[in-house]
Amino acid sequence: MNPSCKIFLNLSILKEGEFVKKVELKCDRLNERGQGVGQYGRETFEIPNFLPKEVGIFSFDEDKKYQKFKLIKILKTSPMRTEVKCDVFNLCGGCQLLHMKYDDQIAFKQRIVEECFKKGKLPFKIDTIIPAKKQTAYRNKMQVAYKYREGKIVYGFYEEESHRIIHLNHCLVQSERQNEIVKYVQQIMQQLKLSPYNEDKRTGLIRFVLVREAHVTGEVMVIVVTNGDIFPSRSEFVKRLKDKFPYITTIIQNINNRKTSIILGEEERILFGKGYIEDYLLGIKFKISSKAFFQINPEQTEKLYQKVEEYASLTGTEVVVDAYSGVGTIGMVLAKKAKQVIGVESSKQAVSNASANAYENKIRNIKFYCHDATEFLKQMVKDNVGIDVLVMDPPRSGSTTEFLNAILSLKPQKVIYVSCDPTTLVRDLKVLEGAYKIENKTIVDMFVGTYHVECVTLMSRTKE
């Protein structure tokens, strides 16, 4: 038996009909997801809500696939620990670091990024860290599911590694408006007898509700995802939402009758308003539709884009490629100091929004293409297109080897990589190593209370 672990009580009835062990564990360290790592017997376990050097009593259920340990009591508390003000923290899993003081969250994220770079044998020093001033109610988007439970409609997020709804009263990282809207939808459903979706039977009406809120303009979009085209009491549903929340500017019905975990379907119907909202980033106006990617934390997004702009150091003569461009946010910020910006994005709706955004803002030196980023760059190589700066903001899975090899062929003087996963960031930078040198790295804390970390890396071309 590992000395840091002992059986506290072999058979303790913690729940009616369930026999589980009660054990005492010590936390040795944190893993990259902010979970405490401890040993039980000869096995190593990763446990949420557990900090280094802490000792706690846990229930242990070996039949569970995930989260075998559930915290009962902390016996020895870490100075990193702070009071958790969320009443579903131990169940939800959405915010993994709420039990950690904010300065320690930042230090944890810095360590995770530096360890990834060290492991990849790349320069690991972080040049700048930009913490968030706003640590609650910072998200501009909220999405919840609705289900029946014991004859009542409940709403919330899915419990980690499951499809069980964690019922919410209030989410700390969402705004007051967003919390109010999703709660009132539950009341409307009960009043109008609108049933939530049952994914096992594939029956019921309302699957999800998404709320998107503009940071500057205050415009609010509500998207109701239904299991089919027919929406009983649709007019009354819309009327009640509008009457209760006059600040709602558009309401959309999204139709998704597929057996899938993907939230939004392809077909939509505008029930009220113009079908999109508008917001500003760094003085540029953006049109945001239901499916368009737009950064979750607007205040930190502006700081992120300012860092990209600083790293680009444009003089007005450069051709810039904005890869994985979304609704054109980064490209349009850079366009004011570039000769030409080329944006490429695979989402048709995002490209449509991006083009409309550029036209609306009278930005004439930018053009967006709806294409796979890898194939687009490969074609640029064939066409022998000259570029000076390449900015890439790929999904969490990172880019492709073919895309990175295309960069090596195009030979831009600068590559600026915006990443939300340091592991895939380092993997991709290794492909460029040799031809490019890492100049600067900045961490921007976009997702307070979570282990997720955004990193901006500047690479400059080495002399041949």
C-alpha positions as CSV (number, residue, x, y, z in Angstrom):
1,M,0.0,0.0,0.0
2,N,1.3,3.4,-0.9
3,P,2.1,5.4,2.3
4,S,0.1,8.4,0.9
5,C,-3.1,6.3,0.8
6,K,-4.9,4.3,3.5
7,I,-8.3,2.7,3.8
8,F,-10.2,5.0,6.2
9,L,-13.3,2.8,6.4
10,N,-13.6,-0.4,4.3
11,L,-17.4,-0.7,3.9
12,S,-19.4,2.5,4.5
13,I,-22.9,2.9,3.2
14,L,-22.7,6.3,1.6
15,K,-25.9,5.9,-0.5
16,E,-28.8,3.6,0.0
17,G,-28.1,0.3,-1.6
18,E,-24.5,1.1,-2.5
19,F,-21.4,-0.1,-0.7
20,V,-18.3,1.9,-1.4
21,K,-14.9,2.4,0.2
22,K,-13.9,5.5,2.1
23,V,-10.2,6.3,1.6
24,E,-7.7,8.9,2.7
25,L,-5.5,10.2,-0.1
26,K,-2.7,12.7,-0.6
27,C,-2.3,14.9,-3.7
28,D,1.1,14.7,-5.2
29,R,0.7,17.1,-8.2
30,L,-1.6,18.5,-10.8
31,N,-2.0,17.1,-14.3
32,E,-2.5,19.2,-17.4
33,R,-6.3,19.3,-16.8
34,G,-6.0,20.7,-13.3
35,Q,-6.8,17.4,-11.6
36,G,-5.0,16.3,-8.5
37,V,-2.9,13.2,-9.0
38,G,-2.7,10.7,-6.2
39,Q,-2.1,7.0,-5.7
40,Y,-4.4,4.3,-4.4
41,G,-2.7,1.0,-4.0
42,R,-0.4,0.6,-7.0
43,E,-2.7,2.7,-9.3
44,T,-2.4,6.4,-10.1
45,F,-5.7,8.4,-10.2
46,E,-6.6,11.8,-11.4
47,I,-9.1,13.5,-9.1
48,P,-11.0,16.8,-9.6
49,N,-11.1,19.4,-6.8
50,F,-7.8,18.2,-5.2
51,L,-4.7,20.4,-4.9
52,P,-1.0,19.6,-4.3
53,K,0.0,18.5,-0.8
54,E,-3.7,18.3,0.3
55,V,-4.9,15.3,2.2
56,G,-8.6,14.4,1.9
57,I,-11.2,11.7,2.6
58,F,-12.9,10.4,-0.6
59,S,-15.5,7.8,-1.4
60,F,-14.2,5.3,-3.8
61,D,-16.4,3.3,-6.2
62,E,-14.4,1.0,-8.3
63,D,-17.4,0.2,-10.6
64,K,-17.4,3.7,-12.0
65,K,-15.6,4.3,-15.2
66,Y,-14.9,8.0,-14.5
67,Q,-14.5,10.0,-11.3
68,K,-14.1,6.9,-9.1
69,F,-13.2,9.2,-6.2
70,K,-15.7,11.8,-4.7
71,L,-14.4,14.3,-2.2
72,I,-16.0,14.1,1.2
73,K,-13.7,16.2,3.4
74,I,-10.3,18.0,3.1
75,L,-8.1,17.2,6.1
76,K,-5.1,19.3,5.1
77,T,-5.8,22.4,2.9
78,S,-3.5,23.9,0.3
79,P,-2.8,27.7,0.4
80,M,-3.8,27.6,-3.3
81,R,-7.4,26.7,-2.3
82,T,-10.2,29.3,-2.3
83,E,-13.9,29.1,-1.6
84,V,-16.0,27.7,-4.5
85,K,-19.2,29.8,-5.0
86,C,-20.7,27.4,-7.6
87,D,-23.1,24.8,-6.1
88,V,-22.5,22.3,-8.9
89,F,-18.8,22.5,-9.1
90,N,-18.2,18.9,-8.1
91,L,-20.6,17.6,-10.7
92,C,-20.5,19.9,-13.8
93,G,-16.8,19.7,-14.8
94,G,-17.1,22.8,-17.0
95,C,-14.9,24.9,-14.7
96,Q,-12.1,22.8,-13.4
97,L,-10.1,25.4,-11.4
98,L,-12.7,27.3,-9.4
99,H,-11.2,25.9,-6.2
100,M,-7.9,27.6,-7.1
101,K,-6.9,31.2,-6.3
102,Y,-6.6,33.2,-9.5
103,D,-2.9,33.9,-9.2
104,D,-2.4,30.2,-8.9
105,Q,-4.5,29.5,-11.9
106,I,-2.3,31.8,-14.0
107,A,0.9,30.1,-12.6
108,F,-0.6,26.7,-13.4
109,K,-1.3,27.7,-17.0
110,Q,2.1,29.1,-17.4
111,R,3.7,25.9,-16.1
112,I,1.6,23.7,-18.4
113,V,2.6,25.7,-21.5
114,E,6.3,25.8,-20.4
115,E,6.3,22.0,-19.8
116,C,4.9,21.3,-23.2
117,F,7.6,23.4,-24.8
118,K,10.3,21.8,-22.7
119,K,9.0,18.3,-23.6
120,G,9.2,19.3,-27.3
121,K,12.7,20.7,-26.8
122,L,11.7,24.2,-27.8
123,P,12.5,27.5,-26.1
124,F,10.0,27.5,-23.2
125,K,10.2,31.0,-21.6
126,I,6.9,32.8,-21.7
127,D,7.5,36.5,-22.6
128,T,4.1,37.9,-21.5
129,I,1.1,36.7,-19.5
130,I,-2.2,38.7,-19.8
131,P,-4.5,37.8,-17.0
132,A,-8.3,38.6,-17.1
133,K,-9.7,41.5,-15.2
134,K,-13.1,39.9,-15.3
135,Q,-13.2,36.5,-13.7
136,T,-16.9,35.9,-13.6
137,A,-19.8,36.5,-16.2
138,Y,-17.2,36.8,-18.9
139,R,-18.7,34.5,-21.5
140,N,-20.8,35.9,-24.4
141,K,-22.4,32.5,-25.2
142,M,-24.4,30.0,-23.2
143,Q,-25.9,26.7,-24.3
144,V,-28.0,24.4,-22.1
145,A,-30.0,21.2,-22.6
146,Y,-33.5,20.5,-21.3
147,K,-34.7,17.2,-19.9
148,Y,-37.4,15.6,-17.8
149,R,-36.4,14.5,-14.3
150,E,-39.0,13.1,-11.9
151,G,-41.8,14.6,-13.9
152,K,-40.3,18.1,-14.0
153,I,-38.3,19.9,-16.6
154,V,-34.7,20.7,-15.7
155,Y,-32.0,22.4,-17.6
156,G,-28.3,22.7,-17.4
157,F,-25.0,21.4,-18.7
158,Y,-24.0,17.7,-19.1
159,E,-22.2,16.1,-16.2
160,E,-18.6,15.4,-17.3
161,E,-18.2,12.2,-19.3
162,S,-22.0,11.6,-19.3
163,H,-25.3,12.7,-20.7
164,R,-26.8,13.4,-17.4
165,I,-28.0,17.0,-16.9
166,I,-26.6,18.9,-14.0
167,H,-29.5,21.2,-13.1
168,L,-28.5,24.9,-12.9
169,N,-29.8,27.8,-10.9
170,H,-27.0,30.2,-11.9
171,C,-23.7,29.8,-13.7
172,L,-20.9,32.0,-12.5
173,V,-19.1,32.4,-15.9
174,Q,-22.3,33.3,-17.8
175,S,-23.9,36.8,-17.6
176,E,-27.0,37.6,-15.6
177,R,-29.0,38.0,-18.8
178,Q,-28.0,34.6,-20.1
179,N,-28.9,32.9,-16.9
180,E,-32.2,34.6,-16.7
181,I,-33.2,33.7,-20.3
182,V,-32.4,29.9,-20.0
183,K,-34.3,29.8,-16.7
184,Y,-37.3,31.5,-18.1
185,V,-37.4,29.2,-21.1
186,Q,-37.9,26.3,-18.6
187,Q,-40.9,28.2,-17.2
188,I,-42.4,28.8,-20.6
189,M,-42.0,25.1,-21.5
190,Q,-43.9,24.1,-18.3
191,Q,-46.6,26.7,-18.9
192,L,-47.1,25.8,-22.6
193,K,-46.6,22.1,-22.0
194,L,-43.7,22.0,-24.5
195,S,-41.8,18.7,-23.9
196,P,-37.9,18.5,-23.7
197,Y,-36.1,16.1,-26.0
198,N,-35.6,12.4,-25.0
199,E,-32.5,11.2,-26.7
200,D,-33.2,7.6,-26.1
201,K,-36.7,7.6,-27.5
202,R,-36.0,10.5,-29.9
203,T,-39.2,12.2,-28.8
204,G,-40.0,15.6,-27.4
205,L,-39.6,19.1,-28.8
206,I,-36.9,21.3,-27.3
207,R,-33.3,19.9,-27.3
208,F,-31.2,22.9,-26.5
209,V,-31.3,26.7,-26.1
210,L,-28.3,28.9,-27.0
211,V,-27.9,32.5,-26.0
212,R,-25.4,34.8,-27.7
213,E,-24.8,38.2,-26.2
214,A,-22.9,41.1,-27.7
215,H,-20.4,42.8,-25.4
216,V,-20.6,46.3,-26.8
217,T,-24.0,46.7,-28.4
218,G,-25.9,44.6,-25.9
219,E,-27.8,42.7,-28.6
220,V,-29.0,39.2,-27.6
221,M,-29.8,36.2,-29.8
222,V,-31.8,33.2,-28.6
223,I,-31.6,30.0,-30.6
224,V,-34.1,27.3,-29.8
225,V,-33.0,23.9,-31.1
226,T,-36.1,21.7,-31.8
227,N,-36.5,18.1,-32.8
228,G,-38.3,18.7,-36.0
229,D,-39.9,21.5,-38.0
230,I,-43.2,21.7,-36.1
231,F,-43.1,24.1,-33.1
232,P,-46.4,24.1,-31.2
233,S,-47.3,27.5,-29.6
234,R,-44.4,29.0,-31.4
235,S,-45.9,32.5,-31.6
236,E,-46.8,32.5,-27.9
237,F,-43.3,31.2,-27.0
238,V,-41.7,34.1,-28.9
239,K,-44.2,36.6,-27.4
240,R,-43.4,35.6,-23.8
241,L,-39.7,35.8,-24.3
242,K,-39.9,39.2,-26.0
243,D,-42.2,40.6,-23.3
244,K,-40.0,39.3,-20.5
245,F,-36.7,40.4,-22.0
246,P,-37.1,43.4,-24.3
247,Y,-33.4,43.4,-24.9
248,I,-33.6,40.2,-27.0
249,T,-33.1,41.4,-30.6
250,T,-33.5,38.1,-32.5
251,I,-34.9,34.6,-31.9
252,I,-34.1,31.7,-34.2
253,Q,-35.5,28.2,-34.4
254,N,-32.8,25.7,-35.4
255,I,-34.1,22.3,-36.5
256,N,-32.1,19.2,-35.6
257,N,-33.8,15.8,-35.7
258,R,-30.7,13.8,-36.3
259,K,-29.4,11.2,-33.8
260,T,-26.2,13.1,-32.9
261,S,-24.4,14.9,-30.2
262,I,-23.9,17.9,-32.5
263,I,-26.1,20.7,-31.1
264,L,-27.1,22.7,-34.2
265,G,-28.8,21.3,-37.3
266,E,-28.5,22.7,-40.8
267,E,-32.0,24.2,-41.2
268,E,-33.1,27.4,-39.5
269,R,-36.0,29.7,-39.3
270,I,-36.0,33.3,-38.0
271,L,-38.8,33.8,-35.6
272,F,-38.1,37.3,-34.6
273,G,-35.6,40.0,-35.6
274,K,-32.9,40.1,-38.2
275,G,-31.4,36.7,-37.6
276,Y,-28.0,37.9,-36.3
277,I,-26.5,40.2,-33.7
278,E,-23.7,42.8,-34.1
279,D,-20.8,43.5,-31.9
280,Y,-17.5,45.4,-32.0
281,L,-13.9,44.3,-31.4
282,L,-11.3,47.1,-31.5
283,G,-13.7,49.4,-33.2
284,I,-14.6,47.0,-36.0
285,K,-18.2,45.9,-36.3
286,F,-19.0,42.2,-36.7
287,K,-22.1,40.5,-37.7
288,I,-22.6,37.2,-35.7
289,S,-24.9,34.5,-36.9
290,S,-26.1,31.5,-35.0
291,K,-23.3,29.2,-36.2
292,A,-20.4,31.6,-36.7
293,F,-17.3,31.2,-34.5
294,F,-16.7,34.2,-32.4
295,Q,-14.3,34.2,-29.4
296,I,-16.1,33.5,-26.1
297,N,-14.4,36.2,-24.0
298,P,-14.6,39.6,-25.8
299,E,-12.5,41.6,-23.4
300,Q,-9.6,39.2,-23.5
301,T,-10.1,38.7,-27.3
302,E,-9.3,42.4,-27.8
303,K,-6.0,41.9,-25.9
304,L,-5.3,38.7,-27.9
305,Y,-5.7,40.5,-31.2
306,Q,-3.7,43.5,-30.1
307,K,-0.8,41.0,-29.3
308,V,-1.2,39.5,-32.8
309,E,-1.1,43.0,-34.3
310,E,2.0,43.8,-32.3
311,Y,3.7,40.6,-33.4
312,A,2.8,41.3,-37.0
313,S,4.4,44.8,-36.9
314,L,2.9,45.6,-40.3
315,T,4.1,48.6,-42.3
316,G,1.5,48.8,-45.1
317,T,3.5,46.8,-47.7
318,E,2.8,43.2,-46.5
319,V,0.5,40.5,-47.9
320,V,-1.0,38.6,-45.0
321,V,-2.8,35.3,-44.9
322,D,-5.4,34.7,-42.2
323,A,-5.9,30.9,-42.0
324,Y,-8.9,29.4,-40.2
325,S,-10.3,33.0,-40.3
326,G,-13.8,32.4,-38.9
327,V,-15.9,35.6,-39.3
328,G,-12.7,37.5,-40.3
329,T,-11.9,39.0,-36.9
330,I,-8.1,38.8,-36.9
331,G,-7.8,39.5,-40.7
332,M,-9.8,42.7,-40.4
333,V,-7.8,43.9,-37.4
334,L,-4.6,43.5,-39.4
335,A,-6.0,44.9,-42.7
336,K,-5.7,48.5,-41.6
337,K,-1.9,48.2,-41.6
338,A,-1.5,45.6,-44.4
339,K,-1.3,45.9,-48.2
340,Q,-3.6,42.9,-48.6
341,V,-5.2,40.3,-46.4
342,I,-6.4,36.9,-47.6
343,G,-8.7,35.0,-45.3
344,V,-9.5,31.3,-45.7
345,E,-12.2,29.4,-43.8
346,S,-14.1,26.2,-44.4
347,S,-17.5,27.3,-43.0
348,K,-19.8,28.9,-45.7
349,Q,-21.8,30.8,-43.1
350,A,-18.6,32.2,-41.5
351,V,-17.2,33.3,-44.9
352,S,-20.5,34.9,-45.7
353,N,-20.4,36.8,-42.4
354,A,-16.8,37.7,-42.9
355,S,-17.4,39.2,-46.4
356,A,-20.4,41.1,-45.1
357,N,-18.3,42.4,-42.1
358,A,-15.6,43.6,-44.4
359,Y,-18.1,45.4,-46.7
360,E,-19.9,46.9,-43.7
361,N,-16.6,48.2,-42.2
362,K,-15.4,49.5,-45.7
363,I,-12.3,47.3,-45.5
364,R,-11.4,46.9,-49.2
365,N,-8.0,45.2,-49.0
366,I,-9.3,41.9,-47.6
367,K,-10.9,38.9,-49.4
368,F,-12.3,35.7,-47.9
369,Y,-12.3,32.3,-49.5
370,C,-14.5,29.3,-48.5
371,H,-12.0,26.5,-48.7
372,D,-10.2,23.9,-46.6
373,A,-7.1,25.8,-45.2
374,T,-4.7,23.0,-46.1
375,E,-5.9,22.6,-49.7
376,F,-5.9,26.4,-50.1
377,L,-2.3,26.8,-49.0
378,K,-1.2,23.9,-51.2
379,Q,-2.8,25.7,-54.1
380,M,-1.0,28.9,-53.2
381,V,2.3,27.0,-53.4
382,K,1.4,25.7,-56.9
383,D,0.4,29.2,-58.0
384,N,3.7,30.6,-56.5
385,V,1.9,33.3,-54.4
386,G,4.1,35.5,-52.4
387,I,3.1,36.2,-48.8
388,D,4.9,38.1,-46.0
389,V,3.0,37.1,-42.8
390,L,0.8,34.1,-42.1
391,V,-1.5,34.1,-39.1
392,M,-3.1,30.8,-38.1
393,D,-5.8,30.1,-35.5
394,P,-6.7,26.4,-36.0
395,P,-9.1,24.3,-33.9
396,R,-7.9,22.5,-30.7
397,S,-6.7,19.6,-32.8
398,G,-4.1,21.9,-34.4
399,S,-3.2,22.1,-38.1
400,T,-2.0,19.4,-40.6
401,T,1.4,18.4,-41.6
402,E,0.5,19.3,-45.2
403,F,-0.5,22.8,-44.2
404,L,2.8,23.3,-42.3
405,N,4.8,22.0,-45.2
406,A,3.0,24.5,-47.4
407,I,4.2,27.2,-45.0
408,L,7.8,26.0,-45.5
409,S,7.3,26.3,-49.3
410,L,5.6,29.7,-49.2
411,K,8.3,31.1,-46.9
412,P,6.5,34.0,-45.2
413,Q,8.8,36.1,-43.1
414,K,6.6,35.7,-40.0
415,V,4.2,33.0,-38.7
416,I,1.9,33.9,-35.9
417,Y,0.2,30.9,-34.3
418,V,-2.8,31.4,-32.1
419,S,-3.5,28.2,-30.2
420,C,-5.9,26.9,-27.5
421,D,-4.0,23.7,-26.9
422,P,-0.2,23.9,-26.1
423,T,0.3,20.2,-26.9
424,T,-0.8,20.5,-30.6
425,L,0.9,23.9,-30.7
426,V,4.3,22.4,-29.9
427,R,3.7,19.5,-32.2
428,D,3.1,21.9,-35.1
429,L,5.9,24.2,-34.2
430,K,8.3,21.3,-34.4
431,V,7.5,20.9,-38.1
432,L,8.5,24.5,-38.7
433,E,11.6,24.3,-36.5
434,G,14.8,25.0,-38.3
435,A,13.2,27.1,-41.0
436,Y,11.7,29.3,-38.3
437,K,12.8,30.6,-35.0
438,I,10.5,31.2,-32.0
439,E,10.8,34.9,-31.1
440,N,8.0,35.5,-28.6
441,K,5.2,33.7,-26.7
442,T,2.3,35.2,-24.9
443,I,-0.4,33.6,-22.7
444,V,-3.8,35.2,-22.8
445,D,-6.2,33.9,-20.1
446,M,-9.4,33.6,-22.1
447,F,-11.1,30.9,-20.0
448,V,-10.9,31.8,-16.3
449,G,-11.7,29.0,-14.0
450,T,-10.8,26.3,-16.5
451,Y,-7.5,24.6,-17.5
452,H,-7.8,25.9,-21.1
453,V,-5.1,28.3,-22.1
454,E,-4.6,30.5,-25.2
455,C,-1.1,31.1,-26.4
456,V,0.2,33.4,-29.2
457,T,3.5,32.5,-30.7
458,L,5.6,34.5,-33.1
459,M,8.1,32.8,-35.4
460,S,10.4,34.5,-37.8
461,R,12.1,33.0,-40.8
462,T,15.7,32.1,-40.3
463,K,18.3,33.1,-42.9
464,E,18.9,30.4,-45.5
